[in-house]
Amino acid sequence: MFEYKGYKSAKLKFDRDAGVIHGEVAGIRDVVTFEAAGIETLEKEFRTSVDDYLDMCAEEGIEPNKPC
């Protein structure tokens, strides 16, 4: 499990047909997902998704969900 800016990853699933690992940020109501072709880049993609989520919230003037 990864942690970044108070957010944690969870629900990792490997899609054998697509050859990617799918993940989701845990503990928030909003759906924030990420995927990577390998374990080596999975944490980077998780961090990018968290940053994108926080940027989107700031641009829209809404409060991001805080992890439980």
N, CA, C and O atoms as a GROMACS GRO file, in nm:
protein
  272
    1MET      N    1   0.085  -0.118   0.000
    1MET     CA    2   0.000   0.000   0.000
    1MET      C    3   0.089   0.124   0.000
    1MET      O    4   0.191   0.129   0.069
    2PHE      N    5   0.049   0.222  -0.077
    2PHE     CA    6   0.123   0.348  -0.085
    2PHE      C    7   0.049   0.455  -0.006
    2PHE      O    8  -0.072   0.448   0.013
    3GLU      N    9   0.124   0.555   0.041
    3GLU     CA   10   0.064   0.669   0.109
    3GLU      C   11   0.129   0.796   0.056
    3GLU      O   12   0.251   0.801   0.037
    4TYR      N   13   0.046   0.900   0.032
    4TYR     CA   14   0.096   1.025  -0.024
    4TYR      C   15  -0.003   1.135   0.012
    4TYR      O   16  -0.122   1.124  -0.017
    5LYS      N   17   0.046   1.240   0.075
    5LYS     CA   18  -0.035   1.356   0.114
    5LYS      C   19  -0.157   1.314   0.196
    5LYS      O   20  -0.263   1.376   0.187
    6GLY      N   21  -0.142   1.208   0.276
    6GLY     CA   22  -0.250   1.160   0.361
    6GLY      C   23  -0.344   1.062   0.293
    6GLY      O   24  -0.431   1.006   0.360
    7TYR      N   25  -0.328   1.040   0.164
    7TYR     CA   26  -0.412   0.946   0.089
    7TYR      C   27  -0.341   0.812   0.078
    7TYR      O   28  -0.218   0.805   0.072
    8LYS      N   29  -0.421   0.705   0.075
    8LYS     CA   30  -0.365   0.570   0.065
    8LYS      C   31  -0.425   0.498  -0.054
    8LYS      O   32  -0.539   0.522  -0.094
    9SER      N   33  -0.346   0.410  -0.110
    9SER     CA   34  -0.395   0.328  -0.220
    9SER      C   35  -0.456   0.199  -0.165
    9SER      O   36  -0.422   0.154  -0.056
   10ALA      N   37  -0.546   0.142  -0.242
   10ALA     CA   38  -0.606   0.014  -0.206
   10ALA      C   39  -0.669  -0.046  -0.330
   10ALA      O   40  -0.664   0.012  -0.439
   11LYS      N   41  -0.727  -0.162  -0.312
   11LYS     CA   42  -0.800  -0.228  -0.420
   11LYS      C   43  -0.716  -0.242  -0.546
   11LYS      O   44  -0.760  -0.204  -0.655
   12LEU      N   45  -0.596  -0.294  -0.533
   12LEU     CA   46  -0.513  -0.319  -0.649
   12LEU      C   47  -0.559  -0.447  -0.718
   12LEU      O   48  -0.580  -0.549  -0.653
   13LYS      N   49  -0.574  -0.440  -0.850
   13LYS     CA   50  -0.614  -0.558  -0.927
   13LYS      C   51  -0.529  -0.566  -1.052
   13LYS      O   52  -0.501  -0.464  -1.117
   14PHE      N   53  -0.488  -0.686  -1.086
   14PHE     CA   54  -0.410  -0.708  -1.207
   14PHE      C   55  -0.505  -0.750  -1.318
   14PHE      O   56  -0.581  -0.846  -1.302
   15ASP      N   57  -0.499  -0.679  -1.430
   15ASP     CA   58  -0.576  -0.714  -1.548
   15ASP      C   59  -0.483  -0.786  -1.645
   15ASP      O   60  -0.407  -0.722  -1.718
   16ARG      N   61  -0.490  -0.916  -1.643
   16ARG     CA   62  -0.398  -0.997  -1.725
   16ARG      C   63  -0.416  -0.968  -1.873
   16ARG      O   64  -0.317  -0.961  -1.946
   17ASP      N   65  -0.539  -0.952  -1.919
   17ASP     CA   66  -0.564  -0.928  -2.061
   17ASP      C   67  -0.503  -0.796  -2.110
   17ASP      O   68  -0.445  -0.790  -2.218
   18ALA      N   69  -0.517  -0.691  -2.028
   18ALA     CA   70  -0.462  -0.560  -2.065
   18ALA      C   71  -0.317  -0.546  -2.024
   18ALA      O   72  -0.246  -0.458  -2.075
   19GLY      N   73  -0.271  -0.630  -1.933
   19GLY     CA   74  -0.132  -0.623  -1.888
   19GLY      C   75  -0.103  -0.503  -1.800
   19GLY      O   76   0.008  -0.449  -1.801
   20VAL      N   77  -0.204  -0.461  -1.722
   20VAL     CA   78  -0.186  -0.346  -1.633
   20VAL      C   79  -0.239  -0.377  -1.493
   20VAL      O   80  -0.319  -0.468  -1.474
   21ILE      N   81  -0.192  -0.299  -1.398
   21ILE     CA   82  -0.240  -0.305  -1.261
   21ILE      C   83  -0.328  -0.183  -1.239
   21ILE      O   84  -0.285  -0.070  -1.262
   22HIS      N   85  -0.451  -0.205  -1.194
   22HIS     CA   86  -0.544  -0.097  -1.163
   22HIS      C   87  -0.547  -0.076  -1.013
   22HIS      O   88  -0.541  -0.173  -0.936
   23GLY      N   89  -0.554   0.049  -0.971
   23GLY     CA   90  -0.565   0.080  -0.830
   23GLY      C   91  -0.665   0.190  -0.804
   23GLY      O   92  -0.706   0.261  -0.896
   24GLU      N   93  -0.704   0.204  -0.678
   24GLU     CA   94  -0.799   0.307  -0.639
   24GLU      C   95  -0.754   0.366  -0.506
   24GLU      O   96  -0.702   0.295  -0.419
   25VAL      N   97  -0.775   0.497  -0.491
   25VAL     CA   98  -0.744   0.563  -0.365
   25VAL      C   99  -0.851   0.523  -0.264
   25VAL      O  100  -0.970   0.527  -0.293
   26ALA      N  101  -0.809   0.484  -0.146
   26ALA     CA  102  -0.899   0.432  -0.044
   26ALA      C  103  -0.942   0.540   0.055
   26ALA      O  104  -0.871   0.639   0.075
   27GLY      N  105  -1.059   0.520   0.115
   27GLY     CA  106  -1.103   0.602   0.227
   27GLY      C  107  -1.164   0.735   0.192
   27GLY      O  108  -1.178   0.821   0.279
   28ILE      N  109  -1.201   0.756   0.063
   28ILE     CA  110  -1.269   0.880   0.025
   28ILE      C  111  -1.393   0.844  -0.057
   28ILE      O  112  -1.401   0.736  -0.116
   29ARG      N  113  -1.491   0.937  -0.059
   29ARG     CA  114  -1.614   0.913  -0.134
   29ARG      C  115  -1.592   0.928  -0.285
   29ARG      O  116  -1.654   0.856  -0.364
   30ASP      N  117  -1.506   1.021  -0.325
   30ASP     CA  118  -1.478   1.038  -0.467
   30ASP      C  119  -1.401   0.918  -0.520
   30ASP      O  120  -1.332   0.850  -0.445
   31VAL      N  121  -1.413   0.894  -0.648
   31VAL     CA  122  -1.341   0.782  -0.712
   31VAL      C  123  -1.217   0.838  -0.779
   31VAL      O  124  -1.224   0.917  -0.873
   32VAL      N  125  -1.103   0.796  -0.729
   32VAL     CA  126  -0.973   0.836  -0.784
   32VAL      C  127  -0.898   0.706  -0.815
   32VAL      O  128  -0.865   0.629  -0.726
   33THR      N  129  -0.871   0.685  -0.944
   33THR     CA  130  -0.808   0.561  -0.986
   33THR      C  131  -0.674   0.589  -1.052
   33THR      O  132  -0.640   0.702  -1.086
   34PHE      N  133  -0.598   0.482  -1.069
   34PHE     CA  134  -0.469   0.491  -1.137
   34PHE      C  135  -0.436   0.353  -1.192
   34PHE      O  136  -0.492   0.252  -1.148
   35GLU      N  137  -0.346   0.350  -1.289
   35GLU     CA  138  -0.302   0.222  -1.343
   35GLU      C  139  -0.160   0.234  -1.394
   35GLU      O  140  -0.112   0.343  -1.426
   36ALA      N  141  -0.094   0.121  -1.401
   36ALA     CA  142   0.044   0.116  -1.448
   36ALA      C  143   0.070  -0.018  -1.513
   36ALA      O  144   0.005  -0.118  -1.482
   37ALA      N  145   0.167  -0.019  -1.602
   37ALA     CA  146   0.203  -0.142  -1.672
   37ALA      C  147   0.287  -0.235  -1.586
   37ALA      O  148   0.298  -0.354  -1.616
   38GLY      N  149   0.345  -0.182  -1.480
   38GLY     CA  150   0.427  -0.264  -1.392
   38GLY      C  151   0.435  -0.207  -1.253
   38GLY      O  152   0.401  -0.091  -1.230
   39ILE      N  153   0.480  -0.289  -1.161
   39ILE     CA  154   0.491  -0.248  -1.022
   39ILE      C  155   0.590  -0.134  -1.005
   39ILE      O  156   0.578  -0.055  -0.911
   40GLU      N  157   0.688  -0.125  -1.096
   40GLU     CA  158   0.791  -0.021  -1.084
   40GLU      C  159   0.733   0.120  -1.097
   40GLU      O  160   0.787   0.214  -1.038
   41THR      N  161   0.625   0.136  -1.173
   41THR     CA  162   0.568   0.269  -1.195
   41THR      C  163   0.436   0.291  -1.122
   41THR      O  164   0.376   0.398  -1.132
   42LEU      N  165   0.390   0.192  -1.048
   42LEU     CA  166   0.260   0.201  -0.983
   42LEU      C  167   0.253   0.314  -0.880
   42LEU      O  168   0.154   0.389  -0.877
   43GLU      N  169   0.354   0.329  -0.797
   43GLU     CA  170   0.352   0.435  -0.696
   43GLU      C  171   0.355   0.573  -0.760
   43GLU      O  172   0.287   0.664  -0.713
   44LYS      N  173   0.431   0.590  -0.866
   44LYS     CA  174   0.436   0.718  -0.938
   44LYS      C  175   0.297   0.754  -0.992
   44LYS      O  176   0.253   0.868  -0.982
   45GLU      N  177   0.229   0.656  -1.050
   45GLU     CA  178   0.095   0.680  -1.105
   45GLU      C  179  -0.006   0.711  -0.994
   45GLU      O  180  -0.096   0.793  -1.013
   46PHE      N  181   0.008   0.647  -0.880
   46PHE     CA  182  -0.076   0.676  -0.764
   46PHE      C  183  -0.057   0.822  -0.722
   46PHE      O  184  -0.154   0.895  -0.702
   47ARG      N  185   0.068   0.864  -0.709
   47ARG     CA  186   0.097   1.002  -0.668
   47ARG      C  187   0.044   1.103  -0.770
   47ARG      O  188  -0.009   1.207  -0.733
   48THR      N  189   0.059   1.072  -0.897
   48THR     CA  190   0.008   1.159  -1.004
   48THR      C  191  -0.143   1.172  -0.994
   48THR      O  192  -0.196   1.282  -1.010
   49SER      N  193  -0.212   1.063  -0.968
   49SER     CA  194  -0.358   1.067  -0.955
   49SER      C  195  -0.403   1.150  -0.836
   49SER      O  196  -0.500   1.225  -0.846
   50VAL      N  197  -0.333   1.139  -0.724
   50VAL     CA  198  -0.365   1.220  -0.607
   50VAL      C  199  -0.344   1.368  -0.640
   50VAL      O  200  -0.429   1.452  -0.609
   51ASP      N  201  -0.231   1.402  -0.701
   51ASP     CA  202  -0.204   1.541  -0.739
   51ASP      C  203  -0.310   1.593  -0.836
   51ASP      O  204  -0.357   1.706  -0.822
   52ASP      N  205  -0.348   1.512  -0.935
   52ASP     CA  206  -0.451   1.552  -1.031
   52ASP      C  207  -0.585   1.577  -0.961
   52ASP      O  208  -0.655   1.673  -0.992
   53TYR      N  209  -0.619   1.491  -0.868
   53TYR     CA  210  -0.743   1.506  -0.792
   53TYR      C  211  -0.743   1.636  -0.712
   53TYR      O  212  -0.841   1.711  -0.713
   54LEU      N  213  -0.634   1.663  -0.642
   54LEU     CA  214  -0.624   1.786  -0.563
   54LEU      C  215  -0.626   1.910  -0.651
   54LEU      O  216  -0.686   2.011  -0.615
   55ASP      N  217  -0.559   1.904  -0.766
   55ASP     CA  218  -0.560   2.016  -0.861
   55ASP      C  219  -0.701   2.041  -0.914
   55ASP      O  220  -0.744   2.156  -0.923
   56MET      N  221  -0.773   1.935  -0.950
   56MET     CA  222  -0.909   1.948  -1.000
   56MET      C  223  -1.000   2.013  -0.895
   56MET      O  224  -1.080   2.101  -0.927
   57CYS      N  225  -0.987   1.969  -0.771
   57CYS     CA  226  -1.068   2.027  -0.663
   57CYS      C  227  -1.037   2.176  -0.647
   57CYS      O  228  -1.128   2.257  -0.630
   58ALA      N  229  -0.910   2.213  -0.652
   58ALA     CA  230  -0.870   2.353  -0.639
   58ALA      C  231  -0.926   2.435  -0.755
   58ALA      O  232  -0.976   2.546  -0.734
   59GLU      N  233  -0.917   2.383  -0.876
   59GLU     CA  234  -0.968   2.455  -0.993
   59GLU      C  235  -1.118   2.476  -0.986
   59GLU      O  236  -1.168   2.580  -1.029
   60GLU      N  237  -1.191   2.377  -0.932
   60GLU     CA  238  -1.336   2.387  -0.924
   60GLU      C  239  -1.383   2.454  -0.795
   60GLU      O  240  -1.502   2.475  -0.776
   61GLY      N  241  -1.289   2.487  -0.706
   61GLY     CA  242  -1.323   2.554  -0.582
   61GLY      C  243  -1.399   2.466  -0.484
   61GLY      O  244  -1.480   2.516  -0.406
   62ILE      N  245  -1.372   2.336  -0.488
   62ILE     CA  246  -1.439   2.245  -0.396
   62ILE      C  247  -1.337   2.184  -0.300
   62ILE      O  248  -1.219   2.174  -0.330
   63GLU      N  249  -1.386   2.146  -0.185
   63GLU     CA  250  -1.300   2.086  -0.082
   63GLU      C  251  -1.280   1.938  -0.118
   63GLU      O  252  -1.377   1.865  -0.135
   64PRO      N  253  -1.154   1.894  -0.129
   64PRO     CA  254  -1.132   1.752  -0.158
   64PRO      C  255  -1.173   1.665  -0.039
   64PRO      O  256  -1.165   1.706   0.076
   65ASN      N  257  -1.218   1.544  -0.071
   65ASN     CA  258  -1.248   1.449   0.036
   65ASN      C  259  -1.121   1.421   0.114
   65ASN      O  260  -1.013   1.407   0.058
   66LYS      N  261  -1.136   1.413   0.244
   66LYS     CA  262  -1.025   1.376   0.331
   66LYS      C  263  -1.036   1.227   0.361
   66LYS      O  264  -1.146   1.177   0.382
   67PRO      N  265  -0.926   1.157   0.364
   67PRO     CA  266  -0.931   1.015   0.395
   67PRO      C  267  -0.986   0.989   0.535
   67PRO      O  268  -0.963   1.066   0.628
   68CYS      N  269  -1.059   0.879   0.549
   68CYS     CA  270  -1.114   0.839   0.679
   68CYS      C  271  -1.002   0.796   0.771
   68CYS      O  272  -1.027   0.759   0.885
   0.00000   0.00000   0.00000
